[in-house]
Amino acid sequence: MVLDQPIHGPSLQLDFESFKKTTGISKERIKSNKNLEGCWLNRILIDDIQINFKPVNGQVMTLSASHARMTSDTTNLKFERNVIFKSSQCTISAALAIWSNNHNGLFFPEAYQLNGHHHGSGDFYRFLHDGSCQLHEISSPIEYNDILDDVEVELFNHVFQKSIWF
């Protein structure tokens, strides 16, 4: 999935409403589908995602990953496997990153590479319209919490413990 995001301010911001529309998910669509009557949308899962941040003047910045997930009631988007942010001034790659709209940037909970140099975990970057990557201090780590992940692990463990293996 490719999503184009215009840049309106000095830093990148992800428009989650247009993101949900691009995926084809809307409350109206769910309500109108008889097969989904009484169901709640809990999360959106996307494979092969690319977000193109387009400044009015300047080069496009891209954020891509093999997988992305977002709960329907959050402002965080989790990118997994082959996460790459690329601009004219920096390239960041990682196995995992979390976009936070509350902080307007990417949090790297695990090790990552910035312009080919290895860095540890727990860093947060904001990206400006000119393509620069700015390391910022944040008061606490940004988390992506998906209740379904916890339920699935618990269910798997329960089924695994009840299974008889030969």
Sine and cosine of phi, psi and omega as CSV:
sin_phi,cos_phi,sin_psi,cos_psi,sin_omega,cos_omega
0.00,0.00,0.72,-0.69,0.04,-1.00
-0.91,-0.42,0.76,-0.65,-0.01,-1.00
-0.81,-0.58,0.81,-0.59,0.06,-1.00
-0.99,-0.14,0.77,-0.64,-0.01,-1.00
-0.83,-0.56,0.90,-0.44,0.08,-1.00
-0.94,0.33,0.48,-0.88,0.05,-1.00
-0.98,-0.22,0.88,-0.48,-0.05,-1.00
-0.97,-0.24,-0.40,0.92,-0.04,-1.00
-0.88,-0.48,-0.22,-0.97,-0.03,-1.00
-0.95,0.31,-0.41,0.91,-0.01,-1.00
-0.83,-0.56,0.30,-0.95,-0.01,-1.00
-0.94,0.34,0.63,-0.78,0.07,-1.00
-0.62,-0.78,0.68,-0.73,-0.01,-1.00
-0.99,-0.11,0.82,-0.57,0.01,-1.00
-1.00,0.07,0.99,-0.15,-0.07,-1.00
-0.92,0.40,-0.51,0.86,0.02,-1.00
-0.92,0.40,-0.69,0.72,0.05,-1.00
-0.94,0.35,-0.51,0.86,0.06,-1.00
-0.88,0.48,-0.73,0.68,0.02,-1.00
-0.90,0.43,-0.63,0.78,0.03,-1.00
-0.90,0.44,-0.65,0.76,0.00,-1.00
-0.89,0.45,-0.56,0.83,0.02,-1.00
-0.97,0.25,-0.16,0.99,0.01,-1.00
1.00,0.08,0.21,0.98,-0.03,-1.00
-0.98,-0.18,0.79,-0.62,0.12,-0.99
-0.48,-0.87,0.44,-0.90,0.02,-1.00
-0.87,0.50,-0.62,0.78,-0.01,-1.00
-0.90,0.44,-0.67,0.74,-0.01,-1.00
-0.90,0.43,-0.65,0.76,0.00,-1.00
-0.92,0.40,-0.68,0.73,0.00,-1.00
-0.91,0.42,-0.55,0.83,-0.06,-1.00
-0.99,0.14,-0.20,0.98,-0.03,-1.00
-1.00,-0.03,0.93,-0.37,-0.04,-1.00
-0.86,0.51,-0.54,0.84,0.00,-1.00
-0.93,0.37,-0.36,0.93,-0.02,-1.00
-0.97,-0.24,0.16,0.99,-0.04,-1.00
-0.84,0.54,0.79,-0.61,0.00,-1.00
0.99,0.12,-0.03,1.00,-0.01,-1.00
-1.00,-0.06,0.44,-0.90,0.06,-1.00
-0.88,-0.47,0.68,-0.74,0.09,-1.00
-0.98,0.19,0.86,-0.50,-0.05,-1.00
-0.98,-0.20,-0.56,0.83,-0.02,-1.00
-0.39,-0.92,0.35,-0.94,0.05,-1.00
-0.89,-0.46,0.80,-0.61,0.04,-1.00
-0.91,-0.41,0.74,-0.67,-0.06,-1.00
-0.72,-0.69,0.70,-0.71,0.11,-0.99
-0.97,-0.24,0.53,-0.85,0.06,-1.00
0.77,0.64,0.93,0.38,-0.02,-1.00
-0.99,-0.15,0.61,-0.79,0.13,-0.99
-0.64,-0.77,0.81,-0.59,0.05,-1.00
-0.92,-0.38,0.84,-0.54,0.03,-1.00
-0.98,-0.22,0.92,-0.39,0.07,-1.00
-1.00,0.01,0.87,-0.49,-0.13,-0.99
-0.91,-0.41,0.95,-0.32,0.09,-1.00
-0.97,0.25,0.35,-0.94,0.03,-1.00
-0.86,0.51,-0.75,0.67,0.08,-1.00
-0.81,-0.59,0.77,-0.63,0.03,-1.00
0.77,-0.64,-0.03,-1.00,-0.06,-1.00
-1.00,0.08,0.53,-0.85,0.04,-1.00
-0.93,0.36,0.65,-0.76,0.12,-0.99
-0.95,-0.30,0.65,-0.76,-0.05,-1.00
-0.85,-0.53,0.56,-0.83,0.13,-0.99
-0.80,-0.60,0.85,-0.52,-0.05,-1.00
-0.69,-0.72,0.37,-0.93,0.03,-1.00
-0.30,-0.96,0.34,-0.94,0.06,-1.00
-0.94,0.34,-0.58,0.81,-0.01,-1.00
-0.63,-0.78,0.49,-0.87,0.12,-0.99
-0.61,-0.80,0.49,-0.87,0.04,-1.00
-0.58,-0.82,0.56,-0.83,-0.03,-1.00
-0.52,-0.85,0.74,-0.68,0.12,-0.99
-0.99,0.16,0.45,-0.89,-0.12,-0.99
-0.95,0.31,-0.22,0.98,-0.06,-1.00
-0.89,-0.46,0.47,0.88,-0.09,-1.00
-0.78,-0.62,0.19,-0.98,0.09,-1.00
-0.90,-0.43,0.36,0.93,0.06,-1.00
-0.90,-0.44,0.58,-0.82,0.02,-1.00
-0.77,-0.64,0.84,-0.54,-0.06,-1.00
-0.99,-0.11,0.82,-0.57,0.05,-1.00
-0.96,-0.28,0.72,-0.69,-0.05,-1.00
-0.76,-0.65,0.58,-0.81,0.08,-1.00
0.87,0.49,0.84,-0.55,0.06,-1.00
0.82,0.57,0.72,0.69,0.03,-1.00
-0.98,0.21,0.82,-0.58,0.00,-1.00
-0.67,-0.74,0.81,-0.58,0.20,-0.98
-0.94,-0.33,0.78,-0.63,-0.05,-1.00
-0.72,-0.69,0.78,-0.62,0.08,-1.00
-0.68,-0.73,-0.04,-1.00,-0.01,-1.00
-0.93,0.37,-0.38,0.93,-0.09,-1.00
-0.93,-0.37,-0.21,0.98,-0.01,-1.00
-0.38,-0.93,0.42,-0.91,0.12,-0.99
-0.73,-0.68,0.82,-0.57,0.03,-1.00
-0.86,-0.51,0.75,-0.66,0.05,-1.00
-0.77,-0.63,0.56,-0.83,-0.03,-1.00
-0.33,-0.94,0.21,-0.98,0.11,-0.99
-1.00,0.08,-0.40,0.92,-0.09,-1.00
-0.50,-0.87,0.68,-0.73,0.09,-1.00
-0.46,-0.89,0.48,-0.88,0.00,-1.00
-0.82,-0.57,0.87,-0.50,0.08,-1.00
-0.99,0.13,0.75,-0.66,0.06,-1.00
-0.88,-0.47,0.88,-0.47,0.08,-1.00
-0.97,0.25,-0.42,0.91,0.05,-1.00
-0.91,0.41,-0.51,0.86,-0.01,-1.00
-0.93,-0.37,-0.07,1.00,0.01,-1.00
0.82,0.57,0.85,0.53,0.05,-1.00
0.01,-1.00,-0.15,-0.99,-0.05,-1.00
-0.94,-0.34,0.72,-0.70,0.09,-1.00
-0.96,-0.29,0.70,-0.72,0.00,-1.00
-0.92,-0.40,0.99,-0.12,-0.04,-1.00
-0.96,0.28,-0.22,0.98,0.01,-1.00
-0.80,-0.59,0.09,-1.00,0.01,-1.00
-0.85,0.53,0.47,-0.88,-0.03,-1.00
-0.50,-0.87,0.13,-0.99,0.08,-1.00
-0.87,-0.49,0.71,-0.70,0.09,-1.00
-0.88,-0.47,0.90,-0.44,-0.02,-1.00
0.77,0.64,0.66,0.76,0.06,-1.00
1.00,0.09,-0.06,1.00,0.00,-1.00
-0.97,-0.24,0.71,-0.70,-0.02,-1.00
-0.96,0.27,0.64,-0.77,0.05,-1.00
-0.72,-0.69,0.38,-0.92,0.01,-1.00
-0.97,0.23,-0.27,-0.96,-0.07,-1.00
-0.98,-0.17,0.23,-0.97,0.10,-1.00
1.00,0.04,0.27,0.96,-0.01,-1.00
-0.99,-0.12,0.50,-0.87,-0.01,-1.00
-0.81,-0.59,0.73,-0.68,0.00,-1.00
-0.83,-0.56,0.62,-0.78,0.22,-0.98
-0.95,-0.32,0.49,-0.87,-0.05,-1.00
-0.85,-0.53,0.78,-0.63,-0.03,-1.00
-0.99,-0.12,0.32,-0.95,-0.07,-1.00
-0.87,0.50,-0.35,0.94,0.02,-1.00
-1.00,0.09,0.01,1.00,0.03,-1.00
1.00,-0.09,0.01,1.00,-0.01,-1.00
-0.99,0.16,0.51,-0.86,0.02,-1.00
-0.94,-0.34,0.87,-0.49,-0.05,-1.00
-0.92,-0.39,0.85,-0.52,0.08,-1.00
-0.96,0.30,0.78,-0.63,-0.01,-1.00
-0.81,-0.58,0.55,-0.83,0.12,-0.99
-0.99,0.15,0.68,-0.73,0.11,-0.99
-0.81,-0.58,0.48,-0.88,-0.11,-0.99
-0.95,0.30,-0.50,0.86,0.02,-1.00
-0.52,-0.86,0.43,-0.90,0.00,-1.00
-0.87,0.50,0.54,-0.84,0.05,-1.00
-1.00,0.04,0.74,-0.68,-0.06,-1.00
-0.87,-0.49,0.45,-0.89,0.15,-0.99
-0.90,-0.43,0.93,-0.37,-0.01,-1.00
-0.93,-0.37,0.87,-0.50,0.03,-1.00
-0.86,-0.52,0.94,-0.35,-0.03,-1.00
-0.86,0.51,-0.57,0.82,0.02,-1.00
-0.89,0.47,-0.57,0.82,0.06,-1.00
-0.86,0.52,-0.71,0.70,0.00,-1.00
-0.90,0.44,-0.68,0.74,0.00,-1.00
-0.91,0.42,-0.67,0.74,0.00,-1.00
-0.90,0.44,-0.66,0.75,0.04,-1.00
-0.90,0.45,-0.70,0.71,0.01,-1.00
-0.89,0.46,-0.68,0.73,0.03,-1.00
-0.90,0.43,-0.71,0.71,0.02,-1.00
-0.86,0.51,-0.72,0.69,0.01,-1.00
-0.88,0.47,-0.64,0.77,0.01,-1.00
-0.90,0.43,-0.73,0.68,0.00,-1.00
-0.91,0.41,-0.66,0.75,-0.01,-1.00
-0.89,0.46,-0.65,0.76,-0.01,-1.00
-0.94,0.35,-0.50,0.86,-0.01,-1.00
-0.99,0.12,-0.29,0.96,-0.06,-1.00
-0.97,0.25,0.55,-0.83,0.07,-1.00
-0.98,-0.22,0.82,-0.57,-0.04,-1.00
-0.96,-0.29,0.70,-0.71,0.02,-1.00
-0.98,-0.22,0.00,0.00,0.00,0.00
